[in-house]
Amino acid sequence: MLLLSQDHLPLRSPGRRAFLRLALAGSLFAALALAPGAARAAELSPAETAQLLGRLQEHRAKYPSLTADFTEEKSSHLLEKPVVGSGTLAFSAPNKFRRELRGNNPSLMVSNGQRLWIYYPNFKEAELYPLGQQKFFDQAIEALTAGLNFQNVAAFYRYTASREEGGYRLQLTPRGGGIKRILTSIAVTVDDEYRIQKTVAVLPQGDTIVTSYRNQKPTPVAASTFEYTPPADAHVSQPFKKQ
């Protein structure tokens, strides 16, 4: 059984393992094409796409923080049926976030821009990743949050956009580097008010993670939301720390 969010996968290094977790949480950060029955998409010209990206950046600058509820569905060639969970997301540009996934395999990811915590309640395991110390890891966070803050998108992705009923879809393809090894494509679907509606990550083996957002509020988020201290009974590790 593939438990992507729980990370019981035979990966080669702690860094790659953490990188994969981030990508799969991206939940944060990837997109779904039109739902069945929706109107046919109309692809935008390069100039129109650039204008759309500019408007998305302006929207995030105007509303740098948001909160939302989400439903996540993971599909894999190793699973008979998708795994569905739900949770909450708080985000503050450029790279602060708190993502809580509930369900049979709960997890918590919290970043205050200086360090990232990942906690697995079922196993009482907490992992700490200091930021600013591993270049590839910092770039991974920046690349994955680009789908929420829309900054530096061109540095990490090739992109196209299309007009769809009620909004737009921005399709992102990694340019290279470590993120290309674990993500085939990312797309971001927004409504006419530039609020993210759905996100999907397509992975190299064809697996997908679809995230649908609701109750999105462009509201200030307290700094304390992005701070985290693991429970006293949790086993804490630092995968990047040299033994």
Backbone torsions as a table, in degrees:
resi	resn	phi	psi	omega
1	MET	NA	134.6	-177.9
2	LEU	-94.3	114.8	178.3
3	LEU	-113.3	80.2	-173.4
4	LEU	-59.7	-44.0	-177.3
5	SER	-73.2	-19.6	179.4
6	GLN	-92.7	-12.4	171.1
7	ASP	64.2	39.6	170.9
8	HIS	-92.6	62.7	-177.2
9	LEU	-124.2	142.5	-179.3
10	PRO	-78.7	80.4	-179.6
11	LEU	-95.0	160.1	-169.7
12	ARG	-81.2	-24.5	-176.0
13	SER	-152.6	156.5	176.5
14	PRO	-58.9	-38.3	-178.7
15	GLY	-64.0	-46.5	179.3
16	ARG	-65.5	-35.3	178.2
17	ARG	-62.8	-46.5	179.3
18	ALA	-64.5	-39.9	179.8
19	PHE	-60.7	-42.5	178.7
20	LEU	-63.0	-41.9	178.6
21	ARG	-58.7	-44.2	-179.3
22	LEU	-61.4	-44.7	-178.9
23	ALA	-62.6	-39.4	-177.1
24	LEU	-75.9	-22.9	175.6
25	ALA	-76.9	-13.5	-178.6
26	GLY	-78.0	27.7	134.5
27	SER	-63.2	-64.0	179.2
28	LEU	-40.6	-24.9	-144.4
29	PHE	-155.4	46.1	176.6
30	ALA	-153.9	178.3	-165.1
31	ALA	-139.8	161.0	-177.5
32	LEU	-108.2	142.9	175.1
33	ALA	-71.4	-176.9	-179.2
34	LEU	-58.3	145.2	175.6
35	ALA	-71.5	156.3	178.3
36	PRO	-55.2	135.3	177.4
37	GLY	93.0	-7.5	-180.0
38	ALA	-76.3	165.3	-179.2
39	ALA	-67.1	154.0	-179.0
40	ARG	-66.8	136.7	-178.4
41	ALA	-72.6	147.0	175.8
42	ALA	-114.9	113.8	-176.0
43	GLU	-68.4	138.2	179.1
44	LEU	-85.1	153.7	175.5
45	SER	-73.1	163.6	177.4
46	PRO	-54.2	-40.0	179.3
47	ALA	-66.7	-41.8	178.7
48	GLU	-66.6	-36.2	178.6
49	THR	-64.9	-42.9	178.0
50	ALA	-61.9	-39.5	178.3
51	GLN	-65.2	-40.7	178.4
52	LEU	-63.1	-45.7	179.7
53	LEU	-61.3	-38.4	176.9
54	GLY	-62.8	-40.6	179.1
55	ARG	-67.3	-37.0	177.5
56	LEU	-64.6	-40.4	178.0
57	GLN	-66.0	-40.2	177.6
58	GLU	-63.8	-40.1	179.0
59	HIS	-62.7	-43.9	179.7
60	ARG	-68.2	-34.7	176.8
61	ALA	-64.5	-36.2	179.3
62	LYS	-74.9	-36.2	-179.9
63	TYR	-125.4	79.2	-173.7
64	PRO	-71.6	-13.9	-177.5
65	SER	-126.3	153.2	176.9
66	LEU	-155.4	159.0	170.1
67	THR	-130.0	152.5	-178.9
68	ALA	-162.6	157.1	167.8
69	ASP	-98.7	154.2	179.5
70	PHE	-145.6	157.1	170.8
71	THR	-121.1	132.9	-175.7
72	GLU	-119.5	135.1	177.8
73	GLU	-127.9	120.8	-179.5
74	LYS	-106.7	127.4	177.3
75	SER	-118.1	137.2	-178.3
76	SER	-142.7	150.0	176.4
77	HIS	-68.8	-11.0	178.6
78	LEU	-97.7	-0.5	-179.1
79	LEU	-115.4	144.0	178.3
80	GLU	-73.2	-33.0	178.6
81	LYS	-145.3	158.9	-177.7
82	PRO	-63.3	152.7	174.0
83	VAL	-100.0	124.9	-175.4
84	VAL	-114.6	136.0	176.1
85	GLY	-143.9	173.6	178.6
86	SER	-143.9	163.3	-179.1
87	GLY	-177.2	-160.0	-178.0
88	THR	-131.3	152.7	179.5
89	LEU	-134.0	134.1	169.4
90	ALA	-124.4	135.7	-176.3
91	PHE	-139.9	141.2	174.5
92	SER	-138.3	120.2	-178.2
93	ALA	-60.8	143.4	6.9
94	PRO	-93.3	-23.4	-170.4
95	ASN	-147.3	25.5	175.5
96	LYS	-99.2	131.9	179.1
97	PHE	-155.1	157.8	173.9
98	ARG	-138.9	119.1	-176.3
99	ARG	-126.6	115.6	-179.1
100	GLU	-113.1	119.1	178.4
101	LEU	-107.0	124.4	178.6
102	ARG	-101.1	175.1	-179.9
103	GLY	118.9	-161.9	-178.0
104	ASN	-68.5	-27.0	-179.6
105	ASN	-124.4	68.9	-175.8
106	PRO	-69.8	155.4	175.6
107	SER	-155.1	161.1	179.1
108	LEU	-136.6	130.8	174.6
109	MET	-124.6	127.6	-178.0
110	VAL	-135.7	125.8	176.1
111	SER	-129.3	129.3	175.2
112	ASN	-102.3	14.0	-179.7
113	GLY	89.6	-12.3	178.7
114	GLN	-117.4	-27.7	177.7
115	ARG	-151.0	152.4	179.6
116	LEU	-119.2	129.2	174.1
117	TRP	-108.4	139.5	169.9
118	ILE	-127.0	125.2	-176.3
119	TYR	-127.6	135.0	179.2
120	TYR	-115.9	98.4	-176.0
121	PRO	-55.8	-39.3	-177.5
122	ASN	-60.9	-29.3	-176.8
123	PHE	-110.7	-3.3	-177.9
124	LYS	53.0	42.5	-179.8
125	GLU	-112.3	128.9	176.9
126	ALA	-125.1	136.0	179.4
127	GLU	-122.6	136.6	-178.5
128	LEU	-114.4	127.7	178.4
129	TYR	-123.1	102.0	175.1
130	PRO	-65.0	139.3	178.1
131	LEU	-96.3	157.0	-179.2
132	GLY	86.0	7.9	-178.6
133	GLN	-119.2	-24.1	179.6
134	GLN	-123.0	109.2	-173.8
135	LYS	-57.2	-46.7	-176.4
136	PHE	-64.0	-34.5	-178.6
137	PHE	-71.5	-42.3	177.8
138	ASP	-62.6	-40.2	178.3
139	GLN	-66.2	-34.4	178.2
140	ALA	-63.0	-45.5	179.0
141	ILE	-62.2	-43.9	-179.1
142	GLU	-63.7	-41.3	-179.6
143	ALA	-65.4	-41.5	-176.1
144	LEU	-75.4	-32.2	176.9
145	THR	-81.0	-9.9	176.6
146	ALA	-59.4	-26.3	178.3
147	GLY	-75.8	-7.8	176.3
148	LEU	-110.3	-36.9	-177.7
149	ASN	-100.5	-12.7	175.4
150	PHE	62.6	17.6	175.4
151	GLN	-94.6	144.2	176.5
152	ASN	58.3	26.0	179.7
153	VAL	-58.7	-43.5	-176.3
154	ALA	-66.0	-22.7	-179.6
155	ALA	-71.8	-25.7	-174.7
156	PHE	-113.3	-22.3	-172.0
157	TYR	-136.3	149.6	159.5
158	ARG	-86.3	144.7	-173.4
159	TYR	-146.4	150.0	171.3
160	THR	-133.9	166.6	-179.3
161	ALA	-141.1	154.9	177.5
162	SER	-141.0	151.4	176.1
163	ARG	-90.4	129.4	179.8
164	GLU	-129.1	166.4	-179.0
165	GLU	-58.7	117.3	176.7
166	GLY	85.1	3.8	-179.6
167	GLY	171.1	-149.2	-175.8
168	TYR	-139.0	159.9	171.9
169	ARG	-128.6	126.5	177.0
170	LEU	-106.2	117.7	-177.5
171	GLN	-100.0	123.2	-175.9
172	LEU	-115.6	134.4	176.2
173	THR	-124.3	121.7	-177.6
174	PRO	-54.9	138.4	179.4
175	ARG	-75.0	-33.4	-177.2
176	GLY	165.1	-162.0	178.9
177	GLY	74.0	-167.5	-176.3
178	GLY	-61.3	-34.1	-176.5
179	ILE	-66.3	-29.5	179.8
180	LYS	-68.0	-24.4	-179.6
181	ARG	-74.4	-19.4	-176.4
182	ILE	-122.0	-7.9	177.1
183	LEU	-131.0	128.3	176.4
184	THR	-85.7	-41.3	179.2
185	SER	-159.4	157.7	175.2
186	ILE	-134.7	140.1	173.7
187	ALA	-135.1	152.1	-179.4
188	VAL	-129.8	119.6	178.6
189	THR	-101.0	123.7	-179.5
190	VAL	-123.2	157.6	177.0
191	ASP	-88.5	-174.6	-176.7
192	ASP	-67.3	-14.1	176.7
193	GLU	-100.7	12.8	174.9
194	TYR	67.4	25.6	174.8
195	ARG	-91.9	133.8	-179.0
196	ILE	-66.0	128.3	-178.1
197	GLN	-105.8	-45.5	-179.3
198	LYS	-141.5	151.6	176.8
199	THR	-137.7	145.5	178.9
200	VAL	-147.0	135.9	173.1
201	ALA	-109.7	129.0	173.9
202	VAL	-104.4	122.9	-175.1
203	LEU	-97.9	162.9	-174.6
204	PRO	-55.5	-31.9	-179.8
205	GLN	-86.2	5.8	179.4
206	GLY	92.5	-2.1	176.6
207	ASP	-68.9	152.7	-179.6
208	THR	-134.6	151.1	172.9
209	ILE	-127.7	112.6	-177.4
210	VAL	-106.3	128.1	179.8
211	THR	-124.1	124.5	178.2
212	SER	-107.8	129.4	-177.0
213	TYR	-103.4	147.2	176.2
214	ARG	-148.5	166.2	179.6
215	ASN	53.6	35.6	-179.4
216	GLN	-73.0	132.2	-178.3
217	LYS	-130.2	121.5	177.0
218	PRO	-81.2	73.7	-172.1
219	THR	-122.1	149.7	176.4
220	PRO	-58.8	144.0	179.8
221	VAL	-118.8	129.5	-178.1
222	ALA	-60.7	141.4	-179.5
223	ALA	-58.5	-31.1	-178.9
224	SER	-64.1	-21.6	178.5
225	THR	-60.4	-30.2	-174.7
226	PHE	-99.4	13.4	173.8
227	GLU	-103.9	149.1	-177.6
228	TYR	-150.9	138.5	171.9
229	THR	-127.5	122.2	-177.8
230	PRO	-67.1	157.2	177.3
231	PRO	-58.3	154.1	-177.2
232	ALA	-60.9	-29.1	-177.5
233	ASP	-92.5	7.4	-179.2
234	ALA	-81.6	145.0	172.3
235	HIS	-86.5	120.0	-175.7
236	VAL	-104.8	131.1	176.9
237	SER	-131.3	158.5	175.7
238	GLN	-126.7	91.5	-174.7
239	PRO	-56.0	-27.5	-179.7
240	PHE	-86.2	-10.7	-175.6
241	LYS	-77.1	129.7	179.1
242	LYS	-72.7	135.1	-178.4
243	GLN	-80.8	NA	NA
